[in-house]
Amino acid sequence: MKVTGDWLTRPETQAVFAMLDEAGHQVFAVGGCVRNALLGVAVSDVDMASDATPERVIALAKAAGLKPIPTGIDHGTITVVSGGIAHEITTFRKDVATDGRRAVVAFSKDVTDDSRRRDFTMNALYVDRLGEVIDPLAGLADLKSRVLRFIDDPSLRIREDYLRILRFFRFHAYYGDVAQGMDAEALAAIAENAEGLAQISKERIGSEMLKLLAATDPAPAVAAMRQSGVLSQILPGADDRALAPLVHFEGEAGVAPEAIRRLAALGGETVAERLRLSGKQSDLLSDLRDHIGFMVPLSELAYRKGADFACSVSLLRAAVLEMPLAPDTNEQIAQGAAAVFPVAAKDLMPDLQGPALGAALKRLEAVWIKSGFALSKGQLLQSL
């Protein structure tokens, strides 16, 4: 079987293939780029695997006029920049030992060794410079069937890196067939090893969760996380019952997926800390959670915080509080987002100064909002 696409045939990438291939080395594109190409999904980054050692890759890149960068040389990875495009090249490896967070590896000359240290069969697919697919572990059949399966023993794969538990749910949300359900052997191994996630940094867990929640419909995957004990392990107190309704309402409203909005639907204890959210993400999460039950009108929310925020709150209220979306929801939000308070400080000066000026502006703004943004400057000033 062959694949093609600009990501593979462009001169910049072919130059990297040629650099190694013409020197007698095996070299393949591998992982996400191959999986996505076979699924007809856009390819962004191109990762490669080769039997060439990192030192050899560096030497060949320099000789070919390309730029090698030792971004992960301790792990066998060199980034080679060709025509401004970065290609990560990792030497074939095989696992020697692991402690659940990192593996001790040795370089190999065998692509099958390399394939066996990857996580899922659908990620252990390789492509040569001509687009020929190399499938050491029968991952192509799983990919075609949209079956997400760990390579060999699921418990062993998980114990090599417990983050693979969350990757399993994320990949299923993006690439799995929900109708078929999840691999029972994988779920059993996940439930058995869920406590191992305590060994993983909060930053890595947060990154995986946000990627998962950005999927078109993460609800089935998150429900499986709850059932297997993973959700309570990483987000104590979280409840996924509102997530599926939220996804439904987003679809009806034509609103794009947004991870923090969905995280707000899950709730939980000290979420921002447990997922190491950025300050901006943490503030947004807190603000959304506060406004689910704090019934500020949507038009006022849109005026004060923007249309996107008001839209998210309306969807969260519908999902969490089971409040149907009002027929004029969009109109309320649009009205508030477009409103401009007609009174400025200079309109009240010099009669009012300092705290009295601020209090008067705040009072007039409240009256104006209550009027549905209808009162004019003159009407507001007359009300003083």
N, C-alpha and C positions, 0 to 999 in steps of 0.2 A: 504494500500500500504506500502511496505517495501523498505528500502534502506540498502546498506551495503558498505563496503570498509574498508581498513586498518585504515583510520582516525577514524572510529567508533569502530571497533572490537579489536584494539590493546590493550594490557593489561593496558597500562598507562592511556588511556581514560576510559576504563571500570572500573578502580579503582576509578576514580572520580565519575562516575555514581553510583557505589556501595556505596561509602561513604555517599551519600545523600539518595539514594533509600532505602537502608537497615535501615536508621534511620527514615523512614516514610515520607520522603519529596518527592514532585514532582521534577523531574529534566529532562530537555530536552536539546539536542543540538538544536541550533536555527540560523536562518539567512543565512549568506553566505555559510556556510559549507553544510547546507541542500540543498539550492538552487543549488549549484555547483554539489553536489552528484547526484541530480535528473537530471541535465543536462549532466552528464558525463564529467564535467570539474574538473580539479585537485582541491583538497581541501587543504588549507594551515592551517589557524587558525581555532580553534574550540571554538566557543562561546557557552555558556550554559545559561539557565534560570531556576530558581528554586523558590519555595515558601519559602525556607529557608532564614532567615535574614542574613545579612553579618556577624554578630557576631556568628551566628549558623554555618555558613560555615567555619569560622576560627576555631571554636572549633572542629568540626568534622574532618577537614583536619589534625589538629594536632594529634587528637586521632588515625587517620588512618596512621600516619607516613608520611603524605604529607606536602608540604610547602605552607602555605597561605601567600599571599602578598597583603596588602590593597591598591592596585593600584588606585582604584576609590571608596573607601568606602563611600564617601559623596554622590555618585550616586548609591550606592548599589552594587558595583562591587568588587569582590575579585578575584585575580588571584591565581589559585591553580596549583602548579608545581608538576607533577607526572612523575617520571622517566626522568626528564629533559625537559618534554613537558609542556608548559604553557596552561592552560585552564581558560578563563575568565568566571566567574560565576556571573550573575547579578540577583538580587531578582526581582520577578514579580513586575511590577510597573504600576501605572495608573496616568495619568496627572491630576493635580489639577489646574494649571495656567501656562501661557507661555507669553513671551514678544517678541517672534520671534527669539531669540538667545539662550535661555535656558528655560527649563521647570521646574516647581515645581512639584515634583511627590510624591506619597505616595506608600508604599509597598502594595502588594495585594497577595491574596491566589489563584487568578483565572487567569489561563493562557489566557483566552479570554481578560481580562483587559490588560494584557501585550501585546497581539497581536495588540490591537487597538491603542497602542501608537507608533507602528512602522510605517515606511514610506510607503512601497509598499506591495501589497498583496503577491507578490512572495517572499518577505523577512519575511513574517509572517508564516513560516512553521517550525514545530518543529518535532524532532525525539527522541523517547525514547531509552533506552539502547539496546533494541532488534532490533532497526531500524524501528519501526512502525511510520508512519507519522501521525502527528496531524495537522489538517488544520482548525483552527477556523474560518477563513474568506474566504474560498473558493479560496485561493491563488494558489492551485495546478492546477486548470483549467487554470488560467491566465498564469502560468509558462509553461504549456504544449503548450499553444497557443502563447507563447512569447509576451504576452500583458503586458505592464507595466502600472499599475494602482495604483493611490494613494488609501490609505485606507480611506473609508468613504468620507468626504467632502475634496476635494483637497485644497481648500483655507485654511481650518483649519489646515491641515497637513503642508502646506507651512508656515503659520504664526507661527507655533510652532518652526520652524527652517528654515529660508529662504535659507539656503544652500541646502535644499532639491530640490530647483529649478535646481541647477547644477547636483545634484545626479540623478535627473530624466533623464537628457540628457546623463549623463555618463552611467547609467544602460541601457538606450535604445540602446546606441552604442554597448554595450557588449552583451545584452541579448534580445533585442527587435527584432521583425520581421519588417524589413524596408518595405517590400511589403505591410503590413497592415497599415502602417502609425502610427502616434502617437495618443494616446487617446485625443479626442477633448476637453473633459471636463478638462483634466489636462492642456492642452495648454492654454485654456482660463483663468484658474486660475493663471497660470504662468505669462501670459501677464498682468494680473490685479495686480499682486504682485511683478513684477520684480524690482521695486524701493527698495523693502525691502532688496535687496542684499547689499545696502549701509551700512547696519547694521553689515554685516559679515566681519570678519577680512580678510585682504589681504592674509595672510598665508593660511587660509582655502580655499579661492577662488582659489589661485594658485595651491594648492594641487589637488583640484578637476579638474581644467582645464588640468593639466599635465596628470592626469589619463585618462581623456576623450580623449585627443589627442594621447594617446598611444594605443587606440583601433585599431583593424585591419582597420576599415573604419569609422572614426568619422564624415565624411563630411555631411551625412544626419542630424545627430544630431546638428551639428554646424549651418547648414542652418536653422533648426527650431529655434535655439537660435536667429539667426538674425531676423527671421520673427516675433518672439514673443517679440523682444526688449531687450532680455537678453544680446546678444553679445555687443551691443552698451553701455549697462549699465556697463559692467565689463571691456570692452576694447574699449573705444571710438576710432573711426577711423579704426577699424579692418574691413577687407574685406575678406569674405570666398570664393570668386570666384575661387581662385587658389587652394583651398584645395582638391577638388575632382580630378582635373587633377594631382595634386601631388601624391595622393594616387594611382591613375592609373599608373603613371610612376614608383612609388616604386614597385608596383606589377610586372610590366613588367621587371624591373631590378632585381627582387628577393631580394629587400632590406627590412629589417625589419622596422616596424614602429618606429619613433623617435619623441618624443613630441616637442622638441625644434626646429627641422627642420620644423615641421608643424606649430609651432607658428610663425616662420619666414615667412611662406607663408601668414599668416593672417595679419601681420603688426599691426598697431595701435600706439597709443600715450603712451609714458612712460610705455611700457609693463612690463619691468623688475620690476619697482616700484609697479605697480598695482597688480602684481602677487607675489611680494616678492620673486623673483628668487634668487638663490644663486649667489655668485660672479662668479663662473664657468659657471653657466647656462646663466647669463646675458652677459658675455663675448662672449660665443658661439653664442647667439642670435644676438648680435650686429655684430659679424664677418660674420655670414651667410648673414644677411641683406645687409651688405656693399658689399659683393662679388657677390650678384645677378646681380647688374648692373656694377660693376667694373670688366671689362672683362679680368681678368688675365687668361691665358691659364690653362686648367685643369691639364696639366702635371706639370706646375710650382706650382699650388696650392697643388697638391699631394706631391711634393718635399718639399715645405715649411711647410705644415700644416697636411700632412697625407692623406691617401687614403679615409678614412671615410669622412673627411671634403670636399674633392674635389668631392666625390660622391654626398654628400648632395647639394652642390652648383650646380652641373650639373642638378640634379632633380628640384631644385628650379628655375633655369633659364628656364627649359623646361615648368614648370607650370606657373610661374609668367610672364615671357617674351614671352611665347608661342614659344620658340626656340626648334625645334626638337632635340632630342638627336642624336649626330653624331654616325655613325656606329662604329667608333673606340674609343668611349668614354672610354670603359674599358681599352683599350690598352694605351690610353694617361695617364690615372690615374695610371695604373700599372707601366708604364715607369718612371713617376715622383717619385712615392713612393719608387722605388728601386734604384733611382739615388743617388750616393755619390760623392760630390764635391772632385775632385782629388788633389786640391792644399791646403796646410796647411800654416799657418803663418811662420813656420820654413823654408819653401821653398823660402821665400822672404827675409829672414834675413841673414846677418846683413845689407844688402844694404838698406832695408826699416825698419823704426821704427815708433812707435806711430801712430798718425793720418794718416800719409802717408801709413803705412802698412795696416791699416783698409780700407782705400779708395781703395787701389790696389786690395785687396781681394774681395771687393764688386764689383769692375769693372770686374775682371776676372770671378766672379761667374755669373754676368749678361751675359757676352759673352758666357760662357759655357751653360747657360740655353737657350739662343737664338739659339745655335747650335743644340738644341735638346739633350743636355747632351752628345754630341758626341766627343767634343774635349778632347784630352788627356792632362795630366799634361805638357808634353813637348811642345805641341802645344800652350797651354795657356801661359806658361812661355816665349815662343818665341814672343808672341804678346805684351809683355810689352814694 
